[in-house]
Amino acid sequence: MGRWILDSRLFTEWITPYSFPFFNMAISIHVIAILIAALGGIISTIFSKKIKKRDWHANHYFEQFKGANL
């Protein structure tokens, strides 16, 4: 059923780090998955909530008392 994918020019001529088309396809899938995960991390970092200046001051004030026995 999936033999036409493995025999396609994509995995037999264009992407050929290995001599077996199955390994070429597996590497391609892994590279695409890694790129998608990296892109997701970049997007989540860019669009994450920024700490407001007022909240930063409050957090900074309370951090000095962390671990102190009051």
NUROVEX-79711 format. One record per residue: x, y, z of N, C-alpha, C, O, CB in turn; residue in three letters. Coordinates in steps of 0.1 Angstrom, whole numbers, padded with zeros to 4 digits, always signed. Glycine has a CB too. Layout:
BEGIN
XYZXYZXYZXYZXYZALA ...
***
This chain:
BEGIN
+0008-0012+0000+0000+0000+0000+0009+0013+0000+0007+0021-0008-0009+0000+0012MET +0018+0014+0009+0027+0026+0010+0039+0025+0002+0048+0033+0003+0030+0028+0024GLY +0040+0015-0006+0052+0013-0014+0055+0024-0024+0066+0028-0027+0052+0000-0022ARG +0044+0030-0029+0045+0041-0039+0052+0053-0032+0058+0061-0039+0031+0045-0045TRP +0050+0055-0019+0056+0066-0012+0071+0064-0011+0079+0073-0014+0050+0068+0003ILE +0075+0051-0008+0089+0048-0006+0096+0049-0020+0108+0052-0021+0091+0035+0000LEU +0089+0045-0031+0095+0045-0044+0094+0059-0051+0098+0060-0062+0088+0035-0052ASP +0089+0068-0044+0088+0082-0051+0101+0088-0052+0111+0084-0045+0078+0091-0043SER +0102+0098-0061+0115+0104-0063+0120+0112-0051+0132+0114-0049+0114+0114-0075ARG +0110+0116-0043+0114+0123-0031+0124+0116-0022+0134+0121-0017+0102+0127-0022LEU +0121+0103-0020+0130+0095-0011+0140+0086-0019+0148+0080-0012+0121+0086-0003PHE +0140+0086-0032+0150+0079-0039+0160+0088-0046+0171+0083-0050+0143+0070-0049THR +0156+0100-0049+0166+0109-0056+0169+0122-0048+0181+0126-0048+0160+0113-0069GLU +0159+0128-0042+0161+0141-0036+0167+0140-0022+0177+0147-0019+0148+0149-0036TRP +0161+0132-0014+0165+0130+0000+0172+0117+0001+0165+0107+0002+0153+0132+0011ILE +0185+0116+0000+0192+0103+0000+0204+0102+0009+0215+0100+0004+0196+0100-0015THR +0203+0104+0022+0214+0102+0030+0217+0087+0032+0228+0083+0035+0212+0108+0044PRO +0207+0078+0030+0208+0064+0031+0205+0058+0017+0198+0064+0009+0200+0058+0042TYR +0209+0045+0016+0206+0038+0003+0192+0032+0003+0186+0029-0007+0216+0027+0000SER +0186+0031+0015+0172+0025+0016+0162+0036+0017+0163+0045+0026+0171+0015+0028PHE +0152+0036+0009+0142+0047+0009+0134+0048+0022+0130+0059+0026+0132+0045-0002PRO +0132+0036+0029+0125+0037+0042+0133+0045+0052+0127+0053+0059+0123+0022+0048PHE +0146+0044+0053+0154+0052+0062+0153+0067+0058+0153+0075+0067+0168+0047+0063PHE +0153+0070+0045+0152+0083+0041+0139+0090+0045+0138+0101+0049+0154+0084+0026ASN +0128+0082+0044+0115+0086+0048+0115+0089+0063+0109+0098+0068+0104+0077+0044MET +0120+0079+0071+0120+0080+0086+0128+0093+0090+0124+0100+0099+0126+0068+0092ALA +0139+0095+0084+0147+0107+0087+0140+0120+0084+0140+0129+0092+0161+0107+0080ILE +0133+0120+0073+0125+0131+0069+0114+0134+0079+0112+0146+0082+0119+0129+0055SER +0107+0124+0083+0096+0125+0093+0102+0131+0106+0096+0139+0112+0089+0112+0095ILE +0113+0126+0110+0119+0130+0123+0124+0145+0122+0122+0153+0131+0131+0121+0127HIS +0129+0149+0111+0134+0162+0109+0122+0172+0109+0122+0183+0115+0142+0164+0096VAL +0111+0168+0102+0099+0176+0102+0093+0178+0116+0089+0188+0120+0089+0170+0092ILE +0093+0167+0124+0088+0167+0137+0096+0176+0146+0091+0184+0154+0087+0153+0143ALA +0109+0176+0145+0118+0184+0153+0116+0199+0149+0116+0208+0158+0133+0180+0150ILE +0115+0202+0136+0112+0216+0132+0099+0221+0137+0098+0233+0141+0113+0216+0116LEU +0089+0213+0137+0076+0217+0142+0076+0220+0157+0071+0230+0162+0065+0206+0139ILE +0083+0211+0164+0085+0213+0179+0093+0226+0181+0090+0234+0191+0092+0201+0185ALA +0103+0229+0174+0111+0241+0175+0103+0253+0172+0104+0263+0179+0124+0240+0166ALA +0095+0253+0162+0087+0264+0158+0076+0266+0169+0073+0278+0172+0080+0261+0144LEU +0071+0256+0174+0061+0257+0185+0067+0264+0197+0061+0272+0204+0055+0244+0189GLY +0079+0260+0201+0086+0266+0212+0089+0281+0209+0088+0289+0218+0099+0259+0215GLY +0093+0284+0197+0096+0298+0194+0084+0307+0195+0084+0317+0200+0102+0299+0180ILE +0073+0301+0189+0060+0309+0190+0055+0311+0204+0050+0321+0207+0049+0302+0181ILE +0056+0300+0212+0051+0301+0226+0060+0311+0234+0055+0318+0243+0051+0288+0233SER +0073+0312+0231+0082+0321+0237+0078+0336+0233+0078+0345+0242+0096+0318+0234THR +0076+0338+0221+0073+0351+0216+0059+0356+0221+0058+0368+0226+0072+0351+0200ILE +0049+0348+0222+0036+0352+0226+0032+0349+0240+0021+0350+0244+0026+0346+0217PHE +0042+0345+0248+0039+0343+0262+0036+0356+0269+0040+0367+0265+0051+0336+0269SER +0029+0355+0280+0025+0367+0287+0037+0374+0293+0046+0367+0299+0015+0364+0298LYS +0038+0386+0291+0049+0394+0297+0045+0398+0311+0033+0400+0314+0052+0407+0288LYS +0055+0398+0320+0053+0402+0333+0051+0418+0333+0060+0425+0329+0064+0398+0343ILE +0040+0422+0339+0038+0437+0340+0048+0443+0350+0052+0436+0359+0023+0440+0344LYS +0051+0455+0348+0061+0462+0356+0056+0462+0371+0064+0459+0380+0063+0476+0351LYS +0043+0464+0373+0038+0464+0387+0039+0450+0393+0043+0449+0405+0023+0468+0386ARG +0036+0440+0385+0037+0426+0391+0052+0423+0394+0055+0416+0403+0031+0416+0381ASP +0061+0428+0385+0075+0425+0387+0079+0431+0401+0087+0424+0408+0083+0431+0376TRP +0075+0443+0404+0079+0449+0416+0074+0441+0428+0081+0440+0438+0074+0464+0417HIS +0061+0437+0427+0056+0429+0438+0063+0416+0440+0066+0412+0451+0040+0426+0436ALA +0066+0409+0429+0073+0397+0430+0088+0399+0435+0093+0391+0443+0074+0390+0416ASN +0094+0409+0431+0107+0413+0436+0107+0415+0451+0117+0412+0458+0113+0425+0428HIS +0097+0422+0456+0096+0425+0470+0095+0413+0478+0101+0411+0488+0084+0435+0472TYR +0086+0403+0474+0084+0391+0482+0095+0381+0480+0097+0373+0489+0071+0385+0478PHE +0103+0382+0470+0114+0372+0468+0125+0374+0479+0132+0365+0482+0120+0374+0454GLU +0126+0386+0484+0137+0388+0494+0133+0381+0507+0142+0379+0515+0139+0403+0496GLN +0121+0378+0509+0117+0371+0521+0116+0356+0520+0112+0349+0529+0104+0376+0526PHE +0119+0351+0508+0119+0336+0506+0129+0329+0515+0140+0333+0515+0121+0332+0491LYS +0124+0320+0522+0133+0312+0531+0136+0318+0544+0143+0313+0552+0146+0309+0523GLY +0131+0330+0546+0134+0337+0559+0124+0332+0569+0112+0331+0566+0133+0352+0557ALA +0129+0330+0581+0120+0326+0592+0115+0339+0599+0122+0345+0607+0127+0317+0602ASN +0103+0343+0595+0097+0356+0601+0088+0353+0612+0083+0362+0618+0090+0364+0590LEU 
***
